[in-house]
Amino acid sequence: MFDAKKTKDKIIDWLRDYFEKNGKDCSAVVGISGGKDSSTVAALCAQALGKERVYGVLMPQGQQHDIDYSRELVEFLGIKRLEVNIKKTVDALLESIKEADFSLNRQATINIPARIRMTALYAVSAAVNGRVANTCNLSEDYIGYATKYGDAAGDFSPLSQLTVAEVKLVARELALPEKFIEKVPEDGLSGLSDEENIGFTYAVLDKYIREGVCEDAAIKEKIDKMHKLNLHKLELMPHYANR
């Protein structure tokens, strides 16, 4: 049975050890969406390092309908806050590609903001002697529901071995308000929720990951296919070995 309190404490210890070995006195830089993953990572970092060593970076693209969640989260945790609107950068890049007489498909267009957000996080990190947090969870990683070199990037990953359900339990152990834990997850790019995008619920996916059980054969096949096709996002880059 999953022990949320024990897991929370072990992650906090792991974070302290990571920063002791890989960035003594460095700050954690966390992209904040206001949802369960970024809220949980920010809260874990604040407890592990102290709130003065955590930067919450908000990165709306123009007018973001749920930006208040992000603002309230950093205020609740008392961490440092920086808000960077990426709309002009996204628009400028899209316009430059258009001027090069090249057309992007929908997927390429959706991935651009995620990669620009990661560029912003690393810019902030370089300026404050920081380390960038990856906020992906096991459920997302298993099916590749992350942008390679976008939100899939980072220097350390506290939640990558926890399913969505487990992240929520840890969040409650951290005493995060329910509004952040149960905020409907969405990528902020396609206009759809995560579950609408992937075509099945996280509850179904989590059960398959932890128990190997999926009653719907079509969904099981889809999960297996997504997992196989997206393994390249988790594995090291293949390289030619000159022998």
ZIUR-V588606 format. One record per pair of residues at least 12 apart in sequence whose C-alpha atoms are under 10 Angstrom apart, sorted by the first residue. I is the first residue (numbers start at 0). J is the second residue. If there is no record, write none. Layout:
i:I j:J
i:I j:J
This chain:
i:1 j:161
i:1 j:165
i:1 j:168
i:1 j:169
i:2 j:165
i:2 j:168
i:2 j:169
i:3 j:165
i:3 j:166
i:3 j:167
i:3 j:168
i:3 j:169
i:3 j:170
i:3 j:171
i:3 j:172
i:3 j:173
i:4 j:168
i:4 j:169
i:4 j:170
i:4 j:171
i:4 j:172
i:4 j:173
i:5 j:169
i:5 j:172
i:6 j:161
i:6 j:165
i:6 j:166
i:6 j:168
i:6 j:169
i:6 j:172
i:7 j:39
i:7 j:43
i:7 j:157
i:7 j:166
i:7 j:168
i:7 j:169
i:7 j:170
i:7 j:171
i:7 j:172
i:7 j:173
i:8 j:43
i:8 j:46
i:8 j:47
i:8 j:169
i:8 j:172
i:8 j:173
i:10 j:40
i:10 j:43
i:10 j:44
i:10 j:47
i:10 j:156
i:10 j:157
i:10 j:158
i:10 j:169
i:11 j:42
i:11 j:43
i:11 j:44
i:11 j:45
i:11 j:46
i:11 j:47
i:11 j:48
i:11 j:157
i:12 j:43
i:12 j:46
i:12 j:47
i:13 j:47
i:13 j:157
i:14 j:27
i:14 j:43
i:14 j:44
i:14 j:46
i:14 j:47
i:14 j:48
i:14 j:155
i:14 j:156
i:14 j:157
i:15 j:44
i:15 j:46
i:15 j:47
i:15 j:48
i:16 j:47
i:17 j:155
i:18 j:47
i:18 j:48
i:18 j:129
i:18 j:130
i:18 j:155
i:21 j:130
i:21 j:154
i:21 j:155
i:22 j:128
i:22 j:129
i:22 j:130
i:23 j:128
i:23 j:129
i:24 j:48
i:24 j:52
i:24 j:128
i:24 j:129
i:25 j:48
i:25 j:52
i:25 j:53
i:25 j:124
i:25 j:127
i:25 j:128
i:25 j:129
i:25 j:130
i:26 j:44
i:26 j:45
i:26 j:48
i:26 j:49
i:26 j:50
i:26 j:51
i:26 j:52
i:26 j:53
i:26 j:54
i:26 j:124
i:26 j:127
i:26 j:128
i:26 j:129
i:26 j:130
i:26 j:131
i:27 j:40
i:27 j:41
i:27 j:44
i:27 j:45
i:27 j:48
i:27 j:49
i:27 j:50
i:27 j:51
i:27 j:52
i:27 j:53
i:27 j:54
i:27 j:55
i:27 j:124
i:27 j:127
i:27 j:128
i:27 j:129
i:27 j:130
i:27 j:131
i:27 j:132
i:27 j:154
i:27 j:155
i:28 j:41
i:28 j:44
i:28 j:52
i:28 j:53
i:28 j:54
i:28 j:55
i:28 j:56
i:28 j:79
i:28 j:80
i:28 j:120
i:28 j:121
i:28 j:123
i:28 j:124
i:28 j:125
i:28 j:127
i:28 j:128
i:28 j:129
i:28 j:130
i:28 j:131
i:28 j:132
i:28 j:133
i:28 j:153
i:28 j:154
i:29 j:41
i:29 j:44
i:29 j:53
i:29 j:54
i:29 j:55
i:29 j:56
i:29 j:57
i:29 j:80
i:29 j:120
i:29 j:123
i:29 j:124
i:29 j:129
i:29 j:130
i:29 j:131
i:29 j:132
i:29 j:133
i:29 j:134
i:29 j:153
i:30 j:54
i:30 j:55
i:30 j:56
i:30 j:57
i:30 j:58
i:30 j:69
i:30 j:81
i:30 j:82
i:30 j:116
i:30 j:117
i:30 j:119
i:30 j:120
i:30 j:131
i:30 j:132
i:30 j:133
i:30 j:134
i:30 j:150
i:31 j:54
i:31 j:55
i:31 j:56
i:31 j:57
i:31 j:58
i:31 j:59
i:31 j:66
i:31 j:68
i:31 j:69
i:31 j:70
i:31 j:72
i:31 j:73
i:31 j:80
i:31 j:81
i:31 j:82
i:31 j:134
i:32 j:55
i:32 j:56
i:32 j:57
i:32 j:58
i:32 j:59
i:32 j:65
i:32 j:66
i:32 j:67
i:32 j:68
i:32 j:69
i:32 j:70
i:32 j:72
i:32 j:179
i:32 j:182
i:32 j:184
i:32 j:185
i:32 j:186
i:32 j:187
i:33 j:57
i:33 j:65
i:33 j:66
i:33 j:67
i:33 j:68
i:33 j:69
i:33 j:70
i:33 j:71
i:33 j:72
i:33 j:73
i:33 j:178
i:33 j:179
i:33 j:180
i:33 j:182
i:33 j:184
i:34 j:65
i:34 j:68
i:34 j:69
i:34 j:72
i:34 j:178
i:34 j:179
i:34 j:180
i:34 j:181
i:34 j:182
i:34 j:183
i:34 j:184
i:34 j:185
i:35 j:134
i:35 j:163
i:35 j:166
i:35 j:167
i:35 j:169
i:35 j:170
i:35 j:171
i:35 j:175
i:35 j:176
i:35 j:177
i:35 j:178
i:35 j:179
i:35 j:180
i:35 j:181
i:35 j:182
i:35 j:183
i:35 j:184
i:36 j:133
i:36 j:134
i:36 j:135
i:36 j:136
i:36 j:157
i:36 j:158
i:36 j:163
i:36 j:166
i:36 j:167
i:36 j:170
i:36 j:179
i:36 j:180
i:36 j:184
i:37 j:55
i:37 j:69
i:37 j:72
i:37 j:132
i:37 j:133
i:37 j:134
i:37 j:135
i:37 j:158
i:37 j:179
i:37 j:180
i:38 j:55
i:38 j:68
i:38 j:69
i:38 j:72
i:38 j:73
i:38 j:76
i:38 j:134
i:38 j:170
i:38 j:173
i:38 j:175
i:38 j:176
i:38 j:179
i:38 j:180
i:39 j:134
i:39 j:157
i:39 j:158
i:39 j:166
i:39 j:167
i:39 j:169
i:39 j:170
i:39 j:171
i:39 j:172
i:39 j:173
i:39 j:174
i:39 j:175
i:39 j:179
i:39 j:180
i:40 j:132
i:40 j:133
i:40 j:134
i:40 j:135
i:40 j:156
i:40 j:157
i:40 j:158
i:40 j:166
i:40 j:170
i:41 j:53
i:41 j:54
i:41 j:55
i:41 j:72
i:41 j:73
i:41 j:76
i:41 j:78
i:41 j:132
i:41 j:134
i:42 j:72
i:42 j:73
i:42 j:75
i:42 j:76
i:42 j:77
i:42 j:78
i:42 j:170
i:42 j:173
i:42 j:174
i:42 j:175
i:43 j:157
i:43 j:169
i:43 j:170
i:43 j:173
i:44 j:78
i:44 j:132
i:44 j:157
i:45 j:76
i:45 j:77
i:45 j:78
i:46 j:76
i:46 j:173
i:49 j:77
i:49 j:78
i:50 j:73
i:50 j:76
i:50 j:77
i:50 j:78
i:50 j:79
i:51 j:77
i:51 j:78
i:51 j:79
i:52 j:78
i:52 j:79
i:52 j:127
i:52 j:129
i:53 j:73
i:53 j:76
i:53 j:77
i:53 j:78
i:53 j:79
i:53 j:80
i:53 j:129
i:53 j:130
i:54 j:73
i:54 j:77
i:54 j:78
i:54 j:79
i:54 j:80
i:54 j:81
i:54 j:120
i:54 j:123
i:54 j:124
i:54 j:127
i:54 j:129
i:54 j:130
i:54 j:131
i:55 j:69
i:55 j:70
i:55 j:72
i:55 j:73
i:55 j:74
i:55 j:76
i:55 j:77
i:55 j:78
i:55 j:79
i:55 j:80
i:55 j:81
i:55 j:82
i:55 j:120
i:56 j:69
i:56 j:70
i:56 j:73
i:56 j:79
i:56 j:80
i:56 j:81
i:56 j:82
i:56 j:83
i:56 j:116
i:56 j:119
i:56 j:120
i:56 j:123
i:57 j:69
i:57 j:70
i:57 j:73
i:57 j:80
i:57 j:81
i:57 j:82
i:57 j:83
i:57 j:84
i:57 j:85
i:57 j:116
i:57 j:119
i:57 j:120
i:58 j:81
i:58 j:82
i:58 j:83
i:58 j:84
i:58 j:85
i:58 j:86
i:58 j:112
i:58 j:113
i:58 j:115
i:58 j:116
i:58 j:117
i:58 j:119
i:58 j:120
i:59 j:82
i:59 j:83
i:59 j:84
i:59 j:85
i:59 j:86
i:59 j:112
i:59 j:116
i:59 j:187
i:60 j:83
i:60 j:84
i:60 j:85
i:60 j:86
i:60 j:87
i:60 j:88
i:60 j:89
i:60 j:90
i:60 j:112
i:60 j:116
i:60 j:187
i:60 j:188
i:61 j:83
i:61 j:84
i:61 j:85
i:61 j:86
i:61 j:87
i:61 j:89
i:62 j:84
i:62 j:86
i:63 j:84
i:63 j:187
i:64 j:187
i:65 j:182
i:65 j:187
i:68 j:178
i:68 j:179
i:68 j:182
i:69 j:82
i:69 j:179
i:70 j:82
i:71 j:179
i:72 j:175
i:72 j:176
i:72 j:178
i:72 j:179
i:75 j:175
i:75 j:176
i:76 j:175
i:81 j:123
i:83 j:116
i:83 j:119
i:83 j:120
i:84 j:116
i:84 j:119
i:85 j:112
i:85 j:113
i:85 j:115
i:85 j:116
i:85 j:119
i:86 j:112
i:86 j:115
i:88 j:111
i:88 j:112
i:88 j:115
i:88 j:116
i:89 j:108
i:89 j:111
i:89 j:112
i:89 j:113
i:89 j:114
i:89 j:115
i:89 j:116
i:90 j:111
i:90 j:112
i:92 j:111
i:92 j:115
i:93 j:108
i:93 j:111
i:105 j:189
i:106 j:189
i:108 j:188
i:108 j:189
i:109 j:146
i:109 j:186
i:109 j:187
i:109 j:188
i:109 j:189
i:110 j:145
i:110 j:146
i:110 j:147
i:110 j:148
i:110 j:149
i:110 j:150
i:110 j:188
i:110 j:189
i:111 j:146
i:111 j:149
i:111 j:188
i:112 j:146
i:112 j:149
i:112 j:150
i:112 j:187
i:112 j:188
i:113 j:145
i:113 j:146
i:113 j:147
i:113 j:148
i:113 j:149
i:113 j:150
i:113 j:151
i:113 j:186
i:113 j:187
i:113 j:188
i:114 j:146
i:114 j:147
i:114 j:148
i:114 j:149
i:114 j:150
i:114 j:151
i:114 j:152
i:115 j:148
i:115 j:149
i:115 j:150
i:116 j:149
i:116 j:150
i:117 j:131
i:117 j:133
i:117 j:148
i:117 j:149
i:117 j:150
i:117 j:151
i:117 j:152
i:117 j:153
i:118 j:148
i:118 j:149
i:120 j:132
i:120 j:153
i:121 j:153
i:121 j:154
i:129 j:154
i:130 j:153
i:130 j:154
i:130 j:155
i:131 j:152
i:131 j:153
i:131 j:154
i:131 j:155
i:131 j:156
i:132 j:150
i:132 j:151
i:132 j:152
i:132 j:153
i:132 j:154
i:132 j:155
i:132 j:156
i:132 j:157
i:132 j:158
i:133 j:149
i:133 j:150
i:133 j:151
i:133 j:152
i:133 j:153
i:133 j:154
i:133 j:155
i:133 j:156
i:133 j:157
i:133 j:158
i:133 j:159
i:134 j:150
i:134 j:151
i:134 j:152
i:134 j:153
i:134 j:155
i:134 j:156
i:134 j:157
i:134 j:158
i:134 j:159
i:135 j:150
i:135 j:151
i:135 j:152
i:135 j:153
i:135 j:156
i:135 j:157
i:135 j:158
i:135 j:159
i:135 j:160
i:135 j:161
i:135 j:162
i:135 j:163
i:136 j:151
i:136 j:156
i:136 j:157
i:136 j:158
i:136 j:159
i:136 j:160
i:136 j:161
i:136 j:162
i:136 j:163
i:136 j:164
i:136 j:165
i:136 j:166
i:137 j:158
i:137 j:159
i:137 j:160
i:137 j:161
i:137 j:162
i:137 j:163
i:137 j:165
i:137 j:166
i:137 j:205
i:137 j:208
i:138 j:158
i:138 j:159
i:138 j:160
i:138 j:161
i:138 j:162
i:138 j:163
i:138 j:164
i:138 j:165
i:138 j:201
i:138 j:202
i:138 j:204
i:138 j:205
i:138 j:207
i:138 j:208
i:139 j:151
i:139 j:159
i:139 j:161
i:139 j:162
i:139 j:163
i:139 j:193
i:139 j:197
i:139 j:201
i:139 j:204
i:139 j:205
i:139 j:226
i:140 j:159
i:140 j:160
i:140 j:162
i:140 j:226
i:140 j:229
i:140 j:230
i:140 j:232
i:140 j:233
i:141 j:159
i:141 j:160
i:141 j:162
i:141 j:204
i:141 j:205
i:141 j:208
i:141 j:222
i:141 j:223
i:141 j:225
i:141 j:226
i:141 j:227
i:141 j:229
i:141 j:230
i:141 j:232
i:141 j:233
i:142 j:197
i:142 j:204
i:142 j:221
i:142 j:222
i:142 j:223
i:142 j:224
i:142 j:225
i:142 j:226
i:142 j:227
i:142 j:228
i:142 j:229
i:142 j:230
i:142 j:232
i:143 j:222
i:143 j:225
i:143 j:226
i:143 j:227
i:143 j:228
i:143 j:229
i:143 j:230
i:143 j:231
i:143 j:232
i:143 j:233
i:144 j:186
i:144 j:193
i:144 j:196
i:144 j:197
i:144 j:225
i:144 j:226
i:144 j:229
i:144 j:232
i:145 j:186
i:145 j:229
i:145 j:232
i:146 j:232
i:147 j:229
i:147 j:231
i:147 j:232
i:147 j:233
i:148 j:232
i:151 j:232
i:151 j:233
i:152 j:232
i:152 j:233
i:161 j:205
i:162 j:201
i:162 j:202
i:162 j:204
i:162 j:205
i:162 j:206
i:162 j:208
i:162 j:209
i:163 j:201
i:163 j:202
i:163 j:204
i:163 j:205
i:164 j:201
i:164 j:202
i:164 j:205
i:164 j:206
i:165 j:205
i:166 j:180
i:167 j:179
i:167 j:180
i:167 j:181
i:168 j:180
i:197 j:221
i:197 j:222
i:197 j:225
i:198 j:218
i:198 j:221
i:198 j:222
i:199 j:218
i:199 j:219
i:199 j:221
i:199 j:222
i:200 j:218
i:203 j:215
i:203 j:218
i:203 j:219
i:203 j:222
i:204 j:218
i:204 j:219
i:204 j:222
i:207 j:219
i:207 j:222
i:208 j:222
